[in-house]
Amino acid sequence: MGATSEFLASLPRRSDGKRDWPPELKARIVAETLIEGETVNAVAKRYDLIPSTVSDWRRMARQGKLVLPNLDGMDFVPVEIEAPAPVVQPLPTASTNPIDVIKGDVTVRLDTATPATRIAEIAMALSP
């Protein structure tokens, strides 16, 4: 831990006194959490960090804001990409001609999208 402490002491500090972690170092620390058997808590402790800071950096890596180096022992989960579902096109209407319901001298003109139940109701209403 002595070498790590000396290394951490050499990190530049921001105006508020906090260490200024370079993106490359953040990425390396996050990569260490991906090594089999490592935990966020153990890695955070090794670098004198609180675990939530390391978790924040892991989130940044998932969002593509940190490029992780390839360390020995890192395990990655294989990615499977599903084929996109085919886009279903609406069926074209068979006819654009209106439907006429005629009873004597009364004509009721209906759109082709009129449901069959509604057409039947209108036909029944026109019947004596």
ZALUMDREN-925156 format. One record per residue: residue in one letter; x, y, z of N, C-alpha, C, O, CB in turn. Coordinates in steps of 0.1 Angstrom, whole numbers, plus 5000, padded with zeros to 4 digits. Each point is the difference from the previous one (the first is absolute). Glycine has a CB too. Example, Ala and Ser with C-alpha at 12.3 -4.5 7.8 and 13.67 -1.06 7.14 Angstrom:
# residues 2
NODE   lumba   n_xx   n_yy   n_zz   ca_xx   ca_yy   ca_zz   c_xx   c_yy   c_zz   o_xx   o_yy   o_zz   cb_xx   cb_yy   cb_zz
NODE       A   5132   4943   5078    4991    5012    5000   5009   5012   5000   5010   5000   5007    4971    4988    5005
NODE       S   5015   5023   4981    5009    5011    5000   4992   5011   5008   5005   5011   5001    5007    4983    4977
# end
This chain:
# residues 128
NODE   lumba   n_xx   n_yy   n_zz   ca_xx   ca_yy   ca_zz   c_xx   c_yy   c_zz   o_xx   o_yy   o_zz   cb_xx   cb_yy   cb_zz
NODE       M   5008   4988   5000    4992    5012    5000   5009   5012   5000   4995   5011   4996    4987    4977    5016
NODE       G   5030   5011   4992    5009    5012    5001   5002   5006   4986   5000   5012   4999    5011    4978    5021
NODE       A   4992   5002   4970    5002    5005    4986   4987   5007   4995   5001   5010   4993    5016    4971    5003
NODE       T   4972   5013   5007    4987    5006    4996   4998   5014   5006   4996   5009   4994    4994    4968    5003
NODE       S   5014   5024   5016    4998    5012    5008   5009   5011   4994   4996   5011   4999    4998    4976    5022
NODE       E   5019   5009   4976    5009    5010    4994   4995   5005   4986   5001   5012   4997    5018    4977    5015
NODE       F   4975   5001   4980    4995    5004    4987   4988   5009   5002   4999   5010   4992    5008    4968    4999
NODE       L   4984   5019   5018    4988    5009    5002   5004   5014   5005   4993   5010   4997    4994    4969    5008
NODE       A   5024   5022   5003    5005    5013    5005   5004   5009   4988   5000   5012   5001    5007    4977    5021
NODE       S   4998   5004   4967    5005    5008    4989   4989   5005   4991   5002   5007   4990    5019    4980    5011
NODE       L   4966   5009   5001    4989    5005    4992   4998   5014   5002   5000   5005   5011    4989    4972    4990
NODE       P   5008   5031   4988    4998    5014    5002   4986   5002   5007   4992   4991   5000    5021    5014    4979
NODE       R   4986   5006   5027    4988    5003    5008   4993   5012   4993   5006   5009   4994    5005    4983    5028
NODE       R   4975   5007   4980    4992    5011    4994   5000   5012   5011   5006   4999   5010    4980    4985    4977
NODE       S   5008   5027   5009    5000    5011    5009   4992   4997   5013   5003   5007   5010    4998    5008    4970
NODE       D   4990   4975   5020    4993    4997    5012   5008   4990   5008   4995   4995   5011    4983    5009    4978
NODE       G   5034   4992   5007    5008    4991    5008   4999   4985   4996   5007   4992   5005    4992    5025    5013
NODE       K   4991   4980   4974    4997    4986    4996   5010   4996   4989   5005   5008   4993    4971    4994    5013
NODE       R   5028   4985   4994    5009    4995    4990   4993   5001   4986   4988   4998   4998    5023    4986    5019
NODE       D   4997   5019   4973    4996    5001    4986   5004   4987   4993   5011   4999   4996    4991    5027    5004
NODE       W   4988   4965   4999    5003    4987    4994   5000   5001   4985   4989   5004   4994    5001    4985    5026
NODE       P   5021   5008   4973    5000    5000    4985   4991   4989   4995   4998   4990   5006    5025    5020    4994
NODE       P   4970   4992   4988    4991    4990    4995   5007   4987   4998   4993   4989   5002    4995    5029    4987
NODE       E   5024   4981   5007    5007    4988    4998   5001   4992   5013   4999   4988   5000    5014    5022    4981
NODE       L   4989   4997   5030    5001    4993    5013   4987   4995   5005   4998   4990   5005    5022    5024    5000
NODE       K   4969   4995   4993    4987    4996    5003   4996   4987   4992   4995   4990   5006    4999    5034    4999
NODE       A   5010   4975   4982    4997    4989    4992   5007   4987   5005   4994   4989   5001    5002    5026    4980
NODE       R   5017   4987   5023    5007    4989    5006   4994   4995   5013   4999   4987   5002    5022    5022    4987
NODE       I   4975   5000   5019    4994    4996    5013   4987   4992   4997   4997   4990   5006    5013    5030    5006
NODE       V   4982   4985   4979    4987    4993    4996   5003   4987   4995   4994   4990   5003    4995    5032    4992
NODE       A   5021   4977   4996    5004    4987    4994   5004   4990   5011   4997   4988   4998    5011    5024    4981
NODE       E   4999   4992   5031    5004    4992    5011   4988   4993   5007   5000   4989   5005    5020    5025    4998
NODE       T   4968   4994   4997    4988    4994    5006   4994   4989   4992   4992   4992   5005    5004    5030    5006
NODE       L   5009   4977   4977    4994    4989    4991   5008   4988   5000   4997   4990   4993    4994    5027    4993
NODE       I   5021   4983   5021    5008    4988    5001   4993   4990   5009   4995   5004   5011    5026    5009    4986
NODE       E   4979   4974   4999    4993    4990    5008   5005   5000   5014   5012   4999   5002    4984    4987    4977
NODE       G   4995   5014   5031    5004    4999    5014   5001   5014   5006   5000   5001   5013    5011    4978    4983
NODE       E   4990   5032   4997    5001    5013    5005   4986   5006   5003   4990   4996   4994    5031    5008    4993
NODE       T   4979   5005   5023    4987    5007    5003   5002   5015   4999   5012   5004   5001    4981    4977    5014
NODE       V   4997   5026   4984    5001    5015    4999   5005   5005   5014   5009   5009   5000    4972    4992    4984
NODE       N   5015   4993   5027    5005    5004    5013   5015   4998   5001   5007   5009   5005    4971    4986    5005
NODE       A   5027   4993   4986    5014    4997    5001   5009   5010   4991   5010   5005   5005    4984    4971    5000
NODE       V   5001   5026   4983    5008    5009    4991   4999   5014   5006   5010   5007   5000    4985    4979    4980
NODE       A   4994   5019   5024    4998    5013    5006   5010   5002   5012   5006   5010   5001    4970    4991    4991
NODE       K   5024   4989   5016    5009    5001    5012   5015   5001   4996   5007   5007   5006    4976    4980    5007
NODE       R   5020   5005   4977    5014    5000    4995   5004   5014   4995   5012   5004   5001    4986    4972    4993
NODE       Y   4993   5031   5001    5003    5014    4994   4996   5011   5010   5000   5012   4996    4998    4979    4981
NODE       D   4998   5005   5035    4996    5010    5010   4988   5008   4995   5000   5013   5001    5023    4988    5008
NODE       L   4967   4992   4985    4988    5006    4995   4988   4995   5007   5001   4990   5007    5010    5013    4970
NODE       I   4978   5004   5022    4987    4995    5006   4994   4991   4988   5001   5004   4989    4996    5016    5028
NODE       P   4997   4969   4986    4994    4991    4990   4991   5007   4991   4999   4997   4988    5003    4985    5027
NODE       S   4990   5028   4989    4990    5007    4991   5007   5007   4989   4995   5002   4989    4989    5000    5031
NODE       T   5028   5003   4983    5008    5007    4989   5004   4990   4989   4998   5003   4988    5011    5014    5029
NODE       V   4995   4972   4987    5004    4989    4990   4987   4996   4993   5001   4998   4988    5018    4994    5026
NODE       S   4970   5007   4993    4987    4996    4993   4996   5011   4990   4995   4997   4989    4998    4990    5032
NODE       D   5009   5026   4983    4997    5011    4990   5009   4998   4988   4995   5002   4989    4999    5013    5030
NODE       W   5019   4982   4983    5009    4998    4988   4996   4988   4992   5001   5000   4987    5017    5011    5026
NODE       R   4977   4979   4993    4995    4988    4993   4988   5004   4991   4999   4995   4989    5009    4989    5029
NODE       R   4983   5024   4987    4989    5005    4993   5005   5008   4988   4994   4999   4989    4991    5002    5032
NODE       M   5025   5008   4981    5005    5007    4989   5006   4991   4989   4998   5003   4988    5008    5016    5028
NODE       A   5000   4970   4988    5005    4991    4990   4989   4993   4992   5001   4998   4988    5019    4998    5027
NODE       R   4969   5001   4992    4988    4994    4993   4995   5010   4990   4994   4996   4990    5001    4989    5030
NODE       Q   5005   5028   4983    4995    5010    4991   5010   5004   4989   4997   5008   4992    4989    5000    5027
NODE       G   5026   4985   4981    5010    5003    4990   5008   5012   5003   5007   5005   4991    4978    4984    4993
NODE       K   5015   5016   5028    5008    5012    5003   5014   4997   5005   5008   5009   5001    4971    5002    5005
NODE       L   5023   4976   4996    5014    4995    5004   5003   4988   4991   4992   4991   4999    5006    5017    5025
NODE       V   5014   4992   4970    5004    4989    4992   5009   4991   5009   5011   5005   5005    4988    5008    4973
NODE       L   4997   4975   5024    5007    4991    5010   5011   4993   4993   4999   4995   4988    4980    5002    5025
NODE       P   5033   5002   4994    5011    4992    4995   4997   4985   5002   4991   4996   5008    5025    5023    4997
NODE       N   4991   4973   4987    4998    4985    5002   5010   4995   5010   5012   4999   4997    4980    4999    4979
NODE       L   5004   4998   5035    5009    4995    5011   4999   4985   5000   4989   4994   4997    5008    5027    5016
NODE       D   5014   4972   4991    5000    4986    5002   4989   4996   5010   5000   5006   5011    5025    4993    4982
NODE       G   4968   4991   5004    4990    4995    5010   4986   5007   4998   4991   4996   5007    5028    4999    5008
NODE       M   4980   5015   4976    4987    5006    4999   4990   4990   4993   5004   4994   4990    5007    5029    5009
NODE       D   4977   4977   5005    4990    4992    4994   4989   5009   4994   4996   5009   5007    5009    4971    5009
NODE       F   4991   5017   4972    4989    5007    4994   4989   4991   4997   5002   4988   4997    5014    5029    4993
NODE       V   4972   4988   5011    4988    4992    4997   4998   5000   4984   5001   5011   4995    4989    4994    5028
NODE       P   5008   4984   4971    4998    5000    4985   4987   5008   4997   4990   4999   5008    5023    4979    4990
NODE       V   4987   5029   4991    4989    5008    4996   4993   4992   4989   5006   4996   4991    5005    5026    5016
NODE       E   4976   4977   4994    4991    4995    4990   4991   5010   4995   4993   5007   5007    5008    4970    5003
NODE       I   4999   5025   4976    4992    5010    4994   4989   4993   4993   5002   4992   4991    5017    5024    5007
NODE       E   4968   4988   5005    4989    4994    4994   4997   5007   4986   5003   5012   4999    4987    4982    5024
NODE       A   5006   4998   4968    4996    5007    4987   4987   5008   5003   4991   4996   5007    5019    4985    4979
NODE       P   4990   5031   5007    4988    5008    5003   4987   4993   4994   5001   4993   4990    5014    5028    5009
NODE       A   4974   4981   5008    4988    4995    4996   4995   5006   4987   5002   5012   4998    4992    4984    5026
NODE       P   5000   4997   4967    4996    5006    4988   4989   5010   5002   4992   4998   5009    5014    4981    4979
NODE       V   4994   5031   5004    4990    5011    5002   4988   4995   4992   5000   4997   4988    5017    5021    5014
NODE       V   4971   4982   5005    4988    4996    4994   4994   5012   4993   4997   5011   5007    4999    4971    5011
NODE       Q   5001   5017   4970    4994    5011    4992   4985   4998   5001   4995   4988   4999    5025    5014    4985
NODE       P   4972   5008   5017    4986    4999    5000   4995   4995   4987   5005   5004   4989    4993    5014    5028
NODE       L   4992   4974   4983    4994    4995    4987   4993   5011   4993   4993   5008   5006    5005    4969    5004
NODE       P   5004   5024   4977    4993    5010    4993   4985   4997   4999   4996   4988   5000    5024    5017    4986
NODE       T   4971   5005   5014    4986    4997    4999   4997   4995   4987   5006   5004   4990    4989    5014    5026
NODE       A   4996   4972   4983    4997    4994    4988   4993   5009   4990   5002   4999   4988    4996    4980    5024
NODE       S   4994   5030   4993    4993    5009    4991   4999   5014   5007   4999   5001   5012    4988    4980    4978
NODE       T   5013   5029   5002    4999    5013    5005   4986   5006   4997   4996   5011   5003    5028    4993    4994
NODE       N   4968   4987   4996    4986    5004    4997   4991   4999   5013   5002   4991   5008    5001    5001    4968
NODE       P   4988   5018   5025    4992    5000    5012   4990   4988   4999   4997   4995   4990    5006    5030    5013
NODE       I   4991   4972   5009    4990    4990    5000   4986   5007   5001   4998   5009   5008    5018    4974    5004
NODE       D   4975   5013   4979    4987    5006    5000   4990   4990   5005   4999   4989   4995    5007    5026    4985
NODE       V   4986   4989   5030    4989    4992    5005   4987   5007   4995   4998   5012   5004    5015    4980    5017
NODE       I   4980   5002   4970    4988    5006    4994   4987   4993   5004   4999   4988   5000    5016    5019    4980
NODE       K   4976   5001   5024    4986    4995    5003   4990   5010   4994   4999   5011   5005    5009    4978    5017
NODE       G   4986   5007   4967    4991    5009    4993   5007   5012   4995   5010   4998   4992    4971    4994    5023
NODE       D   5015   5020   4988    5006    5012    4995   5010   5005   5010   5005   5011   4999    4975    4994    4988
NODE       V   5023   4987   5024    5010    5005    5010   5013   4992   4997   5001   4988   4999    4981    5017    5019
NODE       T   5029   5003   4981    5014    4994    4998   5009   5005   5012   5001   5012   5002    4995    4987    4972
NODE       V   5010   4991   5032    5009    5004    5011   5014   4995   4995   5003   4989   4998    4980    5008    5021
NODE       R   5026   5013   4979    5013    4998    4995   5010   4999   5011   5001   5009   5009    4994    5003    4970
NODE       L   5012   4976   5022    5009    4998    5011   5015   4998   4995   5002   4996   4989    4979    4993    5024
NODE       D   5028   5015   4996    5014    4998    4997   5003   4985   5000   4994   4992   5007    5012    5031    5003
NODE       T   5004   4973   4982    5004    4985    5000   5006   4996   5014   5000   4988   5002    5005    5014    4973
NODE       A   4999   5007   5033    5005    4996    5013   4989   4998   5011   5003   4997   5011    5018    5016    4983
NODE       T   4966   4989   5002    4989    4998    5009   4999   4985   5004   5000   4992   4992    4988    5028    4997
NODE       P   5012   4978   5024    4999    4986    5005   4987   4993   4995   4990   5007   4998    5023    4999    5022
NODE       A   4988   4981   4978    4989    4992    4995   4988   5001   5009   4988   5001   4996    5028    4984    4993
NODE       T   4986   5016   5024    4989    5001    5010   4992   5013   4998   4988   5000   5001    5025    4986    5015
NODE       R   4994   5024   4981    4994    5013    4998   4991   5000   4987   4989   5005   5000    5030    5007    5013
NODE       I   4987   4982   4977    4992    4999    4987   4988   4992   5002   4989   5003   4995    5032    4998    4992
NODE       A   4980   4988   5021    4988    4992    5003   4989   5008   5008   4989   4998   4997    5026    4981    5003
NODE       E   4990   5029   5009    4991    5008    5008   4992   5010   4991   4988   5002   5002    5027    4996    5018
NODE       I   4992   5008   4971    4994    5009    4991   4990   4993   4991   4989   5005   4998    5032    5010    5002
NODE       A   4983   4974   4995    4991    4992    4991   4987   4996   5008   4989   5001   4994    5031    4990    4992
NODE       M   4982   5005   5026    4988    4996    5008   4991   5012   5003   4988   4999   5000    5026    4983    5011
NODE       A   4992   5030   4991    4992    5012    5002   4992   5004   4988   4990   5006   5002    5028    5002    5015
NODE       L   4987   4989   4971    4993    5004    4988   4989   4990   4997   4992   5003   4991    5029    5008    5000
NODE       S   4980   4977   5015    4989    4990    4997   4987   5003   5008   5001   5006   5011    5017    4977    4985
NODE       P   4971   5014   4997    4987    5003    5007   4997   4991   5012   4990   5001   5007    5002    5007    4972
# end
